[in-house]
Amino acid sequence: DEATKEPSGANIPHLSCGSQGDCSQELMTLADVRRSRIRPGLDDKGLVGWNGLMIFALSDLGLLPMAARATEAILAAEREHGRLPRGIAKGRPFGDAFLEDYAFFSLALLRLAEIVDAFGRAGEAVQIEQTGRYFRLEGVRLAKEMIAKFYDEEGGGFFGTSDRHEDLFGRIADRGGRVHHI
């Protein structure tokens, strides 16, 4: 019981086998009950911005083949979608990218380019097909696209969504820590 800390079994299940005993029977009972329940839904989408953060980290760790494969998957999704998608689910791109998607992914591309070039200067073999120049050009292209789509000419700063996004409550821009609805 949460209040008394005495095991009542009414709220919090406790193992009768104790901390050192054989709990296989309790675990089998638990597994049986779990199998009888409806499984929760699986969220298998990958958001471009979050993957950009992951690609940045993989680049810093020197895991360039993994970073390059993730990058190529997103760029292939962009080609299929006709624009940078918000994410990929079940192998299919969806939605329009937000500011964070452009920012994190373009930053990741520039970081990946920097690390690939550093490996090259050090004379270390990089086991990827792409060059640092390729990643740099893609990163710069997406950064320019980001500025064109999200920059607020009137007030400075950036909108979180482009003018292509659904307009629920107006576009929001963060200006110096203050959020403005436009």
Secondary structure as GFF3:
##gff-version 3
##sequence-region A 1 182
A	DSSP	alpha_helix	24	36	.	.	.	ID=ss1
A	DSSP	beta_strand	46	47	.	.	.	ID=ss2
A	DSSP	alpha_helix	48	60	.	.	.	ID=ss3
A	DSSP	alpha_helix	64	81	.	.	.	ID=ss4
A	DSSP	beta_strand	85	89	.	.	.	ID=ss5
A	DSSP	beta_strand	92	96	.	.	.	ID=ss6
A	DSSP	alpha_helix	99	121	.	.	.	ID=ss7
A	DSSP	alpha_helix	132	150	.	.	.	ID=ss8
A	DSSP	beta_strand	172	175	.	.	.	ID=ss9
A	DSSP	beta_strand	178	181	.	.	.	ID=ss10
###
